[in-house]
Amino acid sequence: MDTQSFQQNQINGSEIRLNEIEEKQRLLKERTLLIGENLISTKEKQEKENIELKTQIKFLQEEIKELKNLNKRILYELKNLARKSEVEILQKQFKMFEPLEIARIKDIKEIIKKEMNK
């Protein structure tokens, strides 16, 4: 009986170990599936973010292009505008000729008076 009980104990111990190994294998399988699902959801999330970033980059590139064109147009128009110094020169020249206009008006009034007196 002693050998039979020894063999029975070994079989029971082997069954327990086998059950423990099967349980560990089941837990590892569940963890692997969970990791795989997390990996897939993370990948999908990253792909969505990547697509969104690409569209934002395209939009920003178009805006930059428009701003560059606007900047070119502004620079072109600035070339056609007078500088402050040029306007100041013209103002000075205009002021220089103002006394001549006043003298002319006086001259015209005198001429009119002379003609009226005749």
C-alpha positions as CSV (number, residue, x, y, z in Angstrom):
1,M,0.0,0.0,0.0
2,D,2.8,2.2,0.7
3,T,3.9,2.3,-3.0
4,Q,0.4,2.7,-4.1
5,S,-0.2,5.7,-1.9
6,F,3.1,7.2,-2.9
7,Q,2.2,6.9,-6.5
8,Q,-1.2,8.4,-5.8
9,N,0.4,11.3,-4.0
10,Q,2.7,11.9,-7.0
11,I,-0.2,11.7,-9.4
12,N,-2.2,14.2,-7.2
13,G,0.8,16.5,-7.1
14,S,1.3,16.3,-10.8
15,E,-2.4,17.1,-11.4
16,I,-2.1,20.1,-9.1
17,R,1.0,21.3,-10.9
18,L,-0.7,20.7,-14.3
19,N,-3.8,22.7,-13.1
20,E,-1.5,25.5,-12.0
21,I,0.3,25.5,-15.3
22,E,-3.0,25.5,-17.2
23,E,-4.2,28.4,-15.1
24,K,-1.0,30.4,-15.7
25,Q,-1.3,29.6,-19.4
26,R,-4.9,30.9,-19.4
27,L,-3.9,34.1,-17.6
28,L,-1.0,34.6,-20.1
29,K,-3.4,34.1,-23.0
30,E,-5.8,36.7,-21.5
31,R,-3.0,39.2,-20.9
32,T,-1.7,38.6,-24.5
33,L,-5.2,39.2,-25.9
34,L,-5.6,42.4,-23.8
35,I,-2.2,43.7,-24.9
36,G,-3.1,43.0,-28.5
37,E,-6.4,44.9,-28.1
38,N,-4.7,47.8,-26.5
39,L,-2.1,47.8,-29.2
40,I,-4.8,47.9,-31.9
41,S,-6.8,50.7,-30.2
42,T,-3.6,52.7,-29.7
43,K,-2.6,52.2,-33.4
44,E,-6.1,53.4,-34.5
45,K,-5.9,56.4,-32.2
46,Q,-2.5,57.3,-33.6
47,E,-3.6,56.9,-37.2
48,K,-6.6,59.3,-36.5
49,E,-4.3,61.8,-34.9
50,N,-1.9,61.5,-37.8
51,I,-4.6,62.1,-40.3
52,E,-5.8,65.1,-38.3
53,L,-2.3,66.5,-38.1
54,K,-1.8,66.1,-41.8
55,T,-5.0,68.0,-42.6
56,Q,-3.9,70.8,-40.2
57,I,-0.5,71.0,-41.8
58,K,-2.1,71.3,-45.3
59,F,-4.4,74.0,-44.0
60,L,-1.5,75.9,-42.4
61,Q,0.6,75.5,-45.6
62,E,-2.3,77.1,-47.6
63,E,-2.6,79.9,-45.1
64,I,1.2,80.5,-45.3
65,K,1.0,80.6,-49.1
66,E,-1.8,83.1,-49.0
67,L,0.1,85.3,-46.5
68,K,3.1,85.2,-48.7
69,N,1.1,86.3,-51.7
70,L,-0.5,89.1,-49.7
71,N,2.9,90.1,-48.5
72,K,4.2,90.3,-52.1
73,R,1.2,92.4,-53.1
74,I,1.7,94.8,-50.2
75,L,5.4,95.1,-51.1
76,Y,4.5,95.8,-54.7
77,E,2.0,98.5,-53.6
78,L,4.5,100.1,-51.2
79,K,6.8,100.7,-54.1
80,N,4.0,102.8,-55.7
81,L,3.5,104.9,-52.7
82,A,5.3,108.2,-51.9
83,R,7.7,108.2,-49.0
84,K,7.3,110.6,-46.1
85,S,10.3,112.5,-47.1
86,E,9.0,112.9,-50.6
87,V,5.7,114.2,-49.3
88,E,7.5,116.7,-47.0
89,I,9.5,118.0,-50.0
90,L,6.3,118.5,-51.9
91,Q,4.7,120.3,-49.0
92,K,7.7,122.6,-48.7
93,Q,7.6,123.4,-52.4
94,F,3.9,124.1,-52.1
95,K,4.4,126.5,-49.2
96,M,7.1,128.2,-51.2
97,F,4.7,129.0,-54.0
98,E,1.8,130.2,-51.8
99,P,3.1,133.7,-51.5
100,L,3.2,133.9,-55.3
101,E,-0.5,133.0,-55.4
102,I,-1.3,135.7,-52.9
103,A,0.7,138.2,-55.0
104,R,-1.1,137.2,-58.1
105,I,-4.5,137.6,-56.5
106,K,-3.5,141.1,-55.4
107,D,-2.2,141.8,-58.8
108,I,-5.5,140.7,-60.3
109,K,-7.5,142.9,-57.9
110,E,-5.4,145.9,-58.9
111,I,-5.9,145.2,-62.6
112,I,-9.6,144.9,-62.0
113,K,-9.6,148.3,-60.1
114,K,-7.6,149.9,-62.9
115,E,-10.0,148.6,-65.5
116,M,-13.0,149.8,-63.5
117,N,-11.6,153.2,-63.1
118,K,-11.2,153.8,-66.8
